[in-house]
Amino acid sequence: MERKTIRGIKTALSKGAIPDEFRAADVDTALGITYASTFLPKHRLGNPGNNTELFIQISKGLYKLKA
């Protein structure tokens, strides 16, 4: 699921379906999912679970893709 979700986010970003700095609701809407609010923080830079770091948290609830 992780790979499919990150691919979907990258595709949505490249097509302009979500902004460069996005919220979980943006991702949920663009991908037709309901779990971005847990997926994004779980995979943010410095996450406490030592999960794959895919996103940078800019502010509360706002993320961007890690370069």
C-alpha positions as CSV (number, residue, x, y, z in Angstrom):
1,M,0.0,0.0,0.0
2,E,2.8,2.4,0.8
3,R,4.4,2.2,-2.7
4,K,1.0,2.6,-4.4
5,T,0.1,5.6,-2.2
6,I,3.4,7.4,-2.7
7,R,3.2,6.8,-6.5
8,G,-0.3,8.3,-6.4
9,I,0.9,11.3,-4.5
10,K,3.8,11.9,-6.9
11,T,1.5,11.6,-9.9
12,A,-1.0,13.9,-8.4
13,L,1.7,16.5,-7.7
14,S,3.1,16.2,-11.3
15,K,-0.4,16.7,-12.7
16,G,-1.2,19.7,-10.4
17,A,-4.0,17.8,-8.7
18,I,-2.5,18.7,-5.3
19,P,-0.4,21.7,-4.5
20,D,3.4,21.3,-3.7
21,E,2.5,21.9,0.0
22,F,-0.5,19.8,0.8
23,R,-2.8,18.6,3.5
24,A,-4.3,15.1,4.1
25,A,-7.6,16.2,2.7
26,D,-5.9,17.2,-0.6
27,V,-4.4,13.8,-0.8
28,D,-7.6,11.9,0.2
29,T,-9.6,13.8,-2.5
30,A,-7.0,13.4,-5.3
31,L,-6.4,9.7,-4.6
32,G,-9.9,8.7,-3.5
33,I,-8.6,7.4,-0.1
34,T,-9.4,8.1,3.5
35,Y,-6.2,7.4,5.3
36,A,-3.8,10.3,4.4
37,S,-4.3,11.9,7.8
38,T,-2.4,8.9,9.3
39,F,-0.2,8.1,6.3
40,L,1.5,11.5,6.1
41,P,2.6,11.9,9.7
42,K,3.6,8.2,9.9
43,H,6.0,8.8,7.0
44,R,7.2,12.3,7.9
45,L,10.9,13.2,8.4
46,G,11.8,12.3,12.0
47,N,8.7,10.2,12.7
48,P,8.9,8.4,16.0
49,G,8.2,4.9,14.6
50,N,11.3,5.0,12.4
51,N,9.2,4.5,9.3
52,T,10.3,5.4,5.8
53,E,10.7,9.2,5.7
54,L,8.8,10.4,2.6
55,F,7.5,13.8,3.6
56,I,8.6,17.0,5.4
57,Q,6.1,18.5,7.8
58,I,6.0,22.3,7.2
59,S,3.5,23.1,9.9
60,K,0.7,21.3,11.7
61,G,-1.2,19.3,9.0
62,L,0.9,20.7,6.1
63,Y,3.4,18.6,4.2
64,K,5.6,18.5,1.2
65,L,7.3,15.6,-0.6
66,K,10.9,15.0,0.7
67,A,13.3,15.8,-2.2
